[in-house]
């Protein structure tokens, strides 16, 4: 097959063809480590796209929920294309952006194999991008938010090449989970991304909406740890592995743990924070957005026991109003760590989904959801934690390590219903329930059996 940079060879499987590790930009090494992504130069001969390419992730931490392997190599700006039939034409396209707190994760997980969407006639792309300092470190002699520019470069590649794989560049839906869901929300606010997709889905999207001043604090802190000036020229002496090790020292620094490397509103690449951008009328494309009901509720197990008064103070310190904090702490008397965990979930995820749904509903069709099926796993029974819904959306309950997370006999009927609603949305229809309004999210609640109980109905408001 011929694409813009040359010929590629994929691998045919039952019901689909996979093209793995196709580079969409030059390797970000040497002088390009802190540069905007550069167009890929043509290659000679036939590019072997039969195996996954290198990942920006240096190593996957033990115990991570989603299997996202690390593969060495510098050619990390690559993507995978899964197509039902490269000889087709006009098929809808899903571009998947992985999660990992913007500092980990990869495009090569077996969970992100596009076969399940290929079976529904959808071309699927999983996208790699820079992580950590290479992506997000603010430096005066380098463009900001380089990882976000990588997302755009990948989407531009899709626009220019996806027709060769049977896809329609005018029917692209961008989808992501966790940091990938946050990437989707940022892309909806970015001028450089305008026109590159026509629909968007944010699954448990995570954004921090930090300021340029915050980014400067991080840069100064990392330069102190590294012993160099906070410039791209000075940091150029470190390779990706060394940068990862340096950044990890900040993440592990206790009180500065929240100073992780993240996208931020620099005024140019990302013009403004996410929620204000949506309230001001960000990209007028249909959006599907939601969370699990207990994203981070499993942290209750490591929160020390405390009384109502102490819990109230902790809730207030996390942005909950004094009145709401006192009420919640009293409701959770004897279970105060659960109240803290639910507040963290709501502040980081559910409140964001709620605010974005209401803000975007005034601009474009918006559908909201909440996933509320509790795990049956031995490790986290009864919890509805972060990432638990991903194999349901992908209809991959038999996937690698999925049963470790869901426990036995996860409901296939729920996975089928969720996957079908997502397929319907990607194909240009509605997902099957009432859209949000500017005053109410009308969120569907995914349970087994299916329920008419609304989702996102009890969010702890941090304002």
Residue, then its C-alpha position, 0 to 999 in steps of 0.5 A: x500500500x502507498x501512503x504519503x511517505x512511501x509504501x507500507x506492508x501490514x498483516x492480514x488477520x481474520x476480519x481485518x488488516x493491521x498496519x502497526x508502528x507507522x511513523x507520522x513525524x520525525x523522531x523527536x531526538x537531538x535538536x528535535x527533542x523539544x521542537x514541534x513535531x516535524x513532517x516525516x521524511x519519505x522512506x525508501x523501499x517498503x516500511x514493515x508495519x507488521x509489528x508495534x513500534x517504539x513507545x514514548x513510555x520508558x517503562x510501565x509501572x507494576x500494577x497498572x490496570x491496562x497492559x501498555x507495554x514499553x518498547x525501546x527506540x527513538x521513533x516514538x511518534x508512530x501510530x497503528x491502523x486497523x481496517x476492516x478492508x483497505x480496499x473499502x472507501x468512506x468508512x468512519x474512523x476512530x482515532x484513539x488517544x491513550x491515557x497515563x497521566x500524560x507521563x505514561x501509557x502507550x498506543x500498543x496495548x492489546x486492549x486497543x487492537x481495533x478488531x472489535x471496531x473493525x467488525x462494525x465497519x470502523x477504521x481504528x487508529x491508536x496514536x502515540x505521542x510524547x510524554x513527560x518533560x519532552x511533551x510538557x516542560x515549559x522552556x523559553x526556547x521551545x514551543x509549549x505543549x509539544x505533546x498536544x502538537x503531536x496529537x495534531x500531527x497525528x490527526x493531520x496524518x490521518x486526514x492525509x492518509x486514512x483514505x488509503x486504508x478505507x477510511x473517510x477523512x471527513x468522518x473522524x471521531x477522536x476518542x480518549x480515556x483518562x489523560x487521553x480523554x483530557x487530550x480530547x477536551x484540549x483538542x476541542x479548544x485548540x485552533x490547530x486541531x480545527x477541522x481535523x475531526x467531526x465528533x469527539x468522545x472523552x472517557x474519564x477525561x482528566x485535565x488540571x487547567x494549570x496556569x503558565x505560572x504553574x508551568x514555570x514553577x515546574x520548570x524551575x523545580x526540574x532544573x534544580x533537580x537536574x542542575x541545569x538552566x531551565x532551557x531547551x539548550x540546557x536540557x538537551x544533554x538528557x535523553x528521554x530515559x534520563x528526563x523520565x528519571x528526573x521528572x519522577x523525582x518531582x512526582x515522588x516529592x510528596x508535597x510537590x506531587x501535584x506538580x506533574x508535567x501536564x498540558x497547560x493553557x499557554x495562550x497559543x497552542x492551548x489558548x485557555x483552560x478547558x471549562x472556560x473554553x467550553x463555556x465560551x463555545x469551544x469547537x461546535x462538534x458533537x461530544x460524548x462525555x462521562x466518567x465512572x461513578x467511583x474513579x478514585x474511590x479505591x484510595x479510601x483503603x489507604x486514607x487514615x481513619x478520621x473523625x467528622x471534624x477532620x474529614x470536614x477540614x480535608x474536604x474543604x482543603x480539596x475545594x468543597x464548600x464548608x457547608x457541603x463538606x460538613x454535610x458530606x462528612x456527617x453522612x459518611x460518619x464512621x466511613x470518612x475515608x470513603x467521603x474523601x475518596x468520593x470527593x477526589x473522584x468528583x473534583x477530578x472527574x465527575x465535576x469536570x464531565x458535568x461542567x463540560x456537558x452543560x457548557x458544550x450543550x449550548x454549542x453542539x449536541x452533547x451526550x453524557x453518561x456515568x458507568x456504575x457497574x461494580x467490579x467482582x474482582x478479588x482485589x477491588x470488589x464492589x468498586x467502580x474504579x478508573x479504567x474499569x469501563x474501558x474493556x466494556x467500550x471496546x467490547x473486549x471482556x475476554x482481553x488480556x488481564x481483563x478478568x483480573x480487573x472485572x472479576x468473573x462473569x462480567x456482563x456481556x450484555x452491558x459491554x454489548x450495549x455500551x459498545x453499540x452506543x459508541x459505534x452508533x455515535x462514531x457512525x454519526x448517529x446519537x448514542x441512544x439517549x437524550x442529549x444534555x441541555x445547558x442546565x441538566x446533563x441527562x446522563x445515562x447510567x450504565x448498570x447491569x441490568x440497565x436502569x433508568x436512574x440518571x447518571x451524574x446526579x449527585x456530584x460533589x460541587x467544588x465551587 
